[in-house]
Amino acid sequence: MGDTPVRKCAEWKAKTCDVCGNAELLALGTRRHLVQTRSRVAFEMIMHDAVCSKCGFVLASKVPPDKFMFDYYSASYDMGALYVATAARDYDVEYRLAMLARHVPQGGRILEVGAGSGEFLVDLRRQGYMADGFDPILVQANGSARRGFVGQKSGLRDAGFDTGYDCVVSYYVLEHVTAARNWLRKVRETLRIGGGLVLEVPDFERLPGVSMDHQHLLHFTPFHLGRLLASLGFEVIEVDTAGASRFFGMSLLARLTDPTRDKATGRLPGVTEERRRALVESGHGLYRTACRVRESKERQAGEVAACVARHVEAAGGAAHVYFWPANEYARRIAEKLGSALPITIDVVDISTEKIGTRVEGFPHEVLAPAFPKRAPHLRIFVLCSPAWNPQINAQLRVMALENVCTIDGIPAICSLLAGKA
């Protein structure tokens, strides 16, 4: 009984479209998730998926109070306590720095919103930038800056940030917020006129199955993200839809040209009726693709789980199974394994934001990749990253562990992510 998580629910209320302000949202489906967190609180996430009838943007048509989302992320992560200086990153640092180098001169002032444990702030300072960072979860959990990241301040609205930053950067944050327009207004207040805004978000157009995550309230295509920014006085300068610092993302850089502009009229200006219908149908189509991908990933997870079970049987019926990294693919496969096999299951990750946390579907906290060279039983590593499996496998070879086998849980899934199956 003591291990039973406390269930936390909220009242999810209707909202308008973040891109155009329209209130007529067409229902697509409902997804319910009971997400167990590291604090032993299980949060009920109810995604009321919808498409805007005026612009085709796909979003959650109902959202919980901000306090519920804050409590969820606070219960899921303790980023200040998780910083591990030697841990590898789960994103491409050089990609991020290269984009900034093209647009922000050395010595420029940069604010990172959603700075996590502050790793990227260190990278920015090493490149000669004057970098500040903000992350509400870190600040509220710890009361002040941790691990020497003096750029962490106490709140975007009241932290005392100067206006006039040369650039604001935010990576994989915007898709989580309950009101994107309000969030961007606050970000805009920190920028000088002509200042840059770098965003990375999951690319719903290219990989709809990835964007449709249980934490994501908003599903951006390049078109919709560009239109949202334009309505708030930004001019889009650069968009990369071929990839970003994470394989599933797109990156966008915009420049603030009119800090007074704020237009959400309930429709997109300059869009013909034919174009409107095409956008709405595209939203429907991308959502259908995401649903097919989700169903196919369930089948693939079952096949990988069966492969694990065969290895356990061949090893005499006992093994230690490690899933690497901690993500939805690992969770799906672990769920298919169930509890019938006499095995120990753990999940491994290099992300400093995940190590030491509890993730849905696993009985123990996420481990850092440190293993004894020898073990009395078979160790099965199930590699679950569409982007990093070759690197993970190479890292395991360098470790030269004994009594080990690896299973690639991704190849069949990769084509499904892009809707090719």
KAGIKA-V831983 format. One record per run of one state. SS is the DSSP state (~ for helix, > for strand, _ for the rest). FROM is the first residue (numbers start at 1). TO is the last residue. Records with the same first field share a line. If there is no record, write none. Layout:
BEGIN
SS: FROM-TO + FROM-TO
END
This chain:
BEGIN
_: 1-5 + 9-12 + 15-24 + 37-40 + 53-57 + 61-61 + 64-65 + 77-78 + 83-92 + 104-108 + 114-118 + 127-129 + 135-135 + 143-151 + 153-164 + 172-173 + 177-179 + 189-190 + 203-207 + 212-217 + 220-221 + 231-233 + 241-248 + 257-272 + 315-318 + 325-327 + 338-342 + 349-366 + 368-377 + 384-388 + 400-403 + 409-410 + 418-421
>: 6-8 + 13-14 + 25-36 + 41-52 + 58-60 + 62-63 + 109-113 + 130-134 + 152-152 + 165-171 + 191-202 + 218-219 + 234-240 + 249-256 + 319-324 + 343-348 + 367-367 + 378-383 + 404-408
~: 66-76 + 79-82 + 93-103 + 119-126 + 136-142 + 174-176 + 180-188 + 208-211 + 222-230 + 273-314 + 328-337 + 389-399 + 411-417
END
